[in-house]
Amino acid sequence: MHLLSASCACALLIHALFCQVKSMESVHGAYGETIEIPCGFRKFEKPENIVMVKWKYEHETGFLKDLIVKRSDKDEAISNQDAYKDRVSLGSNYSLLLSDVKLTDQGTFTCFLVTSGNILEYRTTLEVIKSPAGLEMLDKAEELEIGKLTKLGVCTAKDANPAADIMWLKNNQPLVDDGKGIFITQSVKEDPVTLSSTTTSTLEYSAKKEDDGAEFICRTKHSVEEHASSPITITVTYSTETIELHVTPQDLLVEGVNVTLKCVADGNPPPTSFNFHLKGETVKVENKNTLTIPNVTRDASGEYRCSLVDDRALEASKNITVNYLDFNLSPSGRIVMKTGEALEVTLQINSSASHSVSWKKNGDILDKEPKFHKIAYSDSAVYECEVTLGPLSRKASFELVVEGAPVITSLSKQHSDDGNHRVLICEAEGNPKPAVTWNINGTLLYESPFTNGKITQKFAVVPSENLTVLCTVSNEFGSDTKSIDVLPLQLKPEKILPEDTERSRDQTKLVVGVVLGLLVATVLIGLAYWLYLKNSKQGSWKTAENENGTSEEEKKLEEKVENSQKAEV
């Protein structure tokens, strides 16, 4: 017995002398995958003369148990351990390969290297990472009452390692427990058999009005992968607190339109029945919030109100003004006037707001209201007045017909383009349409349409002698005649445009005047010259001769002046 104790003591002493323990390392592996646990040393410090390699694991009892042994001269030997059966082998550099890793594999694995002169020991801690088996939201509350703390949902992340952390989001924004309107409670439970953990998180929430329609989800935070639950959209219910009355159309209201009253309440779900109070009358509507008043008149102006059927205290009101437009135009219908007469146009307008007035004459826009102080044929037309107030429009019109004896406004002549005849142009005004006649034979080239009391005729003649041509216009009220002189064609160059007789006479007078002016100027020049010679002679005589020169010199001077005057004439 003493010998056995001595041998054990010797073995322990030898182990203490030759076994060197390296620092402990850790390895992480994914659940269900194959994990390689290194034997501690790196390639550049690989020990030499390795005699044996042995892997052991720490049993739940606290003792080390063999997994696999490899001697330098033999194949590897695997211990018959049920938990690791067919799942362990040696890799390169004597590492341990562990397949189909389970959470129960977590623990410490020790590698022993026996060399010819030493025993090396390397310890490695294995941690198995397992993602949660999905994320599920239960106990969903899809409808929350405003201001009331309510459990919105419970999210569960099962079978994870390490335990998953769960976060809540509203409209993709993280929620934080504030101890007021947001309470988040999280707990973790570990399965003693599988060693996996289940995390449960509960959200209690106090909703606000703006949360109506908000989307809530829960999401896991884990080292392997993240999971998210299906979203829920909540409805926030609350009682009606405010009510408004809307009027359509919102712009200017005028007579004849349909007015729609709409009662808008902020409750959720909104109320479905309302009372509309219309100037002493109450109208109840159900399953809608609108009331239409057709074809309103100015009498509909006033205050309108709406309220809840079950709460008359919640009421809204609005004043409505229906705009109107009345006007009267004088004269109206068909008005027949004589030229030179005056016509007064009056426009009376009665409206509830500012308005605009526009005028048209035969469809063309006028810049201002027409005035008729002295009616002319050109005033004949249909006049239309339009008064507008927003979408409201009123129109009235009258037709002015101007009658009277015709008047020739112009009688002129011109050469034809080919120079073979003269063209006479007679322009006249009158109503009814005047008849145009000529006192000589000729050819009617053109007659204009009778518009605004005006008519024009072009008449072709071939004069062989001097003619006086008469143009006569007449209707039932009278007639008018004008004449024009026409020269024969051969008296004028073919390419020279014809001229009026009166104009030719004026030109002849001008030529005669110019000639007479030249004659007078010549006489004055001669007289001035004679005086010059006379003065010259007086200045050059130095003797006691007569101051006027000799009689012979005077005669020669007079003869020169007379000859000069005759030559000019």
Long-range contacts (C-beta under 8 A, 24 or more apart in sequence): 15-119, 18-117, 18-118, 18-119, 19-118, 19-119, 19-120, 19-121, 20-118, 20-119, 20-120, 20-121, 21-121, 21-123, 22-120, 22-121, 22-122, 22-123, 24-108, 24-123, 24-124, 24-125, 25-122, 25-123, 25-124, 25-125, 26-124, 26-125, 26-126, 26-127, 27-124, 27-125, 27-126, 27-127, 28-126, 28-127, 28-128, 28-129, 29-98, 29-101, 29-126, 29-127, 29-128, 29-129, 30-101, 30-128, 30-129, 30-130, 30-224, 31-101, 31-102, 31-103, 31-128, 31-129, 31-130, 31-131, 31-161, 32-100, 32-101, 33-100, 33-101, 34-97, 34-98, 34-99, 34-100, 34-101, 35-97, 35-98, 35-101, 35-126, 35-128, 36-91, 36-95, 36-96, 36-97, 36-98, 37-95, 37-96, 37-97, 37-98, 37-109, 37-111, 37-124, 37-126, 38-93, 38-95, 38-122, 38-124, 39-93, 39-94, 39-95, 39-96, 39-111, 39-113, 39-122, 40-111, 40-120, 40-122, 40-123, 40-124, 41-93, 41-113, 41-120, 41-122, 43-93, 46-93, 47-113, 47-115, 47-118, 47-120, 48-115, 49-115, 49-116, 49-117, 50-94, 50-113, 50-114, 50-115, 51-114, 51-115, 51-116, 52-112, 52-113, 52-114, 53-90, 53-94, 53-111, 53-112, 53-113, 53-114, 54-111, 54-112, 54-114, 55-88, 55-90, 55-96, 55-109, 55-110, 55-111, 55-112, 56-109, 56-110, 56-112, 57-84, 57-107, 57-108, 57-109, 57-110, 58-107, 58-108, 58-109, 58-110, 64-110, 67-96, 67-109, 68-96, 70-94, 98-126, 101-126, 101-128, 102-128, 103-128, 103-130, 103-161, 103-194, 103-195, 103-196, 104-194, 104-195, 106-195, 128-161, 129-161, 129-162, 129-223, 129-224, 130-159, 130-160, 130-161, 130-196, 130-224, 131-160, 131-222, 131-224, 131-225, 131-227, 132-157, 132-158, 132-159, 132-160, 132-164, 132-199, 132-220, 132-222, 132-227, 133-158, 133-159, 133-160, 134-158, 134-227, 135-166, 135-218, 135-219, 135-220, 135-227, 135-228, 135-229, 136-229, 137-217, 137-218, 137-229, 137-230, 137-232, 140-232, 141-234, 142-232, 142-233, 142-234, 142-235, 143-234, 143-235, 143-236, 143-237, 144-205, 144-207, 144-211, 144-234, 144-235, 144-236, 144-237, 145-207, 145-236, 145-237, 145-238, 146-207, 146-208, 146-209, 146-236, 146-237, 146-238, 147-206, 147-207, 147-208, 147-238, 148-206, 148-207, 149-181, 149-183, 149-204, 149-205, 149-206, 150-204, 150-205, 150-206, 150-207, 151-202, 151-203, 151-204, 152-203, 152-204, 152-205, 152-216, 152-232, 152-234, 153-202, 153-203, 153-216, 153-218, 153-232, 154-200, 154-201, 154-202, 154-203, 155-200, 155-201, 155-202, 155-203, 155-218, 155-229, 156-198, 156-199, 156-200, 156-201, 157-198, 157-199, 157-220, 157-227, 158-196, 158-198, 159-191, 159-194, 159-196, 159-197, 159-198, 160-196, 160-197, 160-198, 160-199, 160-220, 160-222, 161-195, 161-196, 161-197, 162-197, 162-223, 163-188, 163-190, 163-197, 163-198, 163-199, 164-197, 164-199, 164-220, 164-221, 164-222, 164-227, 165-199, 165-220, 165-221, 165-222, 166-199, 166-200, 166-201, 166-218, 166-219, 166-220, 166-221, 167-218, 167-219, 167-220, 167-221, 168-201, 168-203, 168-216, 168-217, 168-218, 168-219, 169-216, 169-217, 169-218, 169-219, 170-211, 170-214, 170-215, 170-216, 171-214, 171-215, 172-215, 175-203, 180-206, 181-205, 181-206, 181-208, 182-206, 207-234, 207-236, 208-236, 209-236, 209-238, 209-266, 209-268, 211-236, 212-236, 212-268, 235-268, 236-268, 237-268, 237-269, 238-267, 238-268, 239-267, 240-265, 240-266, 240-267, 240-270, 240-271, 240-308, 240-311, 240-314, 241-266, 241-267, 242-266, 242-314, 243-306, 243-307, 243-308, 243-314, 243-315, 243-316, 244-316, 245-304, 245-305, 245-306, 245-316, 245-317, 245-318, 247-304, 247-318, 247-320, 251-390, 252-323, 252-353, 252-389, 252-390, 252-391, 253-296, 253-320, 253-321, 253-322, 253-323, 254-322, 254-323, 254-324, 254-325, 254-389, 254-390, 254-391, 254-392, 255-296, 255-297, 255-298, 255-322, 255-323, 255-324, 255-325, 255-392, 256-295, 256-296, 256-392, 257-295, 257-296, 257-391, 258-292, 258-293, 258-294, 258-295, 258-296, 259-292, 259-293, 259-296, 259-300, 259-320, 259-322, 260-290, 260-291, 260-292, 260-293, 261-290, 261-291, 261-292, 261-293, 261-304, 261-306, 262-289, 262-290, 263-289, 263-290, 263-306, 263-307, 263-316, 264-289, 265-289, 265-308, 265-314, 271-308, 271-309, 271-310, 273-308, 273-309, 273-310, 274-306, 274-307, 274-308, 274-309, 275-306, 275-307, 275-308, 275-309, 275-312, 276-304, 276-305, 276-306, 277-304, 277-305, 277-306, 277-307, 278-304, 279-303, 279-304, 284-309, 296-322, 297-322, 297-324, 298-322, 298-323, 298-324, 298-352, 321-352, 323-351, 323-352, 323-353, 323-389, 323-390, 323-392, 324-350, 324-351, 324-352, 324-392, 325-349, 325-350, 325-351, 325-352, 325-355, 325-387, 325-388, 325-389, 325-392, 325-394, 326-350, 326-351, 326-394, 327-351, 327-387, 327-394, 327-396, 328-396, 329-385, 329-396, 329-397, 329-398, 331-398, 332-396, 332-397, 332-398, 333-398, 333-399, 334-398, 334-399, 334-401, 335-398, 335-399, 335-400, 335-401, 336-401, 336-402, 336-403, 337-372, 337-375, 337-400, 337-401, 337-402, 337-403, 338-375, 338-402, 338-403, 338-404, 339-375, 339-376, 339-377, 339-402, 339-403, 339-404, 340-374, 340-375, 340-404, 341-374, 341-375, 342-372, 342-373, 342-374, 342-375, 343-372, 343-375, 343-400, 344-372, 345-369, 345-370, 345-371, 345-372, 345-383, 347-385, 349-387, 351-387, 351-389, 352-389, 353-389, 353-390, 354-389, 355-387, 355-388, 355-389, 356-387, 356-388, 356-389, 357-385, 357-386, 357-387, 358-385, 358-386, 358-388, 359-383, 359-384, 359-385, 359-386, 360-384, 360-386, 372-400, 375-400, 375-402, 376-402, 376-429, 377-402, 377-404, 377-429, 377-430, 377-431, 377-452, 377-453, 377-454, 378-429, 378-452, 378-453, 378-454, 380-431, 380-452, 380-453, 381-452, 401-431, 402-431, 402-453, 403-431, 403-432, 403-477, 404-430, 404-431, 404-477, 404-478, 405-430, 405-475, 405-477, 405-478, 405-479, 405-480, 406-430, 406-434, 406-473, 406-474, 406-475, 406-477, 406-478, 406-479, 406-480, 407-473, 407-480, 408-471, 408-473, 408-480, 408-481, 408-482, 411-471, 411-482, 411-483, 411-484, 412-484, 413-484, 413-486, 413-498, 413-500, 414-497, 414-498, 415-497, 415-498, 416-460, 419-489, 419-494, 419-495, 420-462, 420-489, 421-460, 421-461, 421-462, 421-489, 422-460, 422-461, 422-462, 422-463, 422-486, 422-489, 422-498, 423-458, 423-459, 423-460, 424-458, 424-459, 424-460, 424-461, 424-469, 424-471, 424-484, 424-486, 425-456, 425-457, 425-458, 425-459, 426-456, 426-457, 426-459, 426-471, 426-473, 426-482, 427-454, 427-455, 427-456, 428-454, 428-455, 428-456, 428-473, 428-480, 429-453, 429-454, 429-455, 430-455, 430-473, 430-475, 430-477, 431-475, 432-475, 432-476, 433-475, 434-473, 434-474, 434-475, 434-479, 435-473, 435-474, 435-475, 436-471, 436-472, 436-473, 437-471, 437-472, 437-473, 437-474, 438-469, 438-470, 438-471, 438-472, 439-469, 439-470, 439-472, 440-467, 440-469, 461-486, 462-489, 463-487, 463-488, 463-489, 464-488, 464-489, 518-568, 519-568, 519-569, 522-564, 522-565, 522-568, 523-565, 523-568, 526-561, 526-564, 526-565, 526-568, 527-561, 529-561, 529-564, 530-557, 530-560, 530-561, 533-557
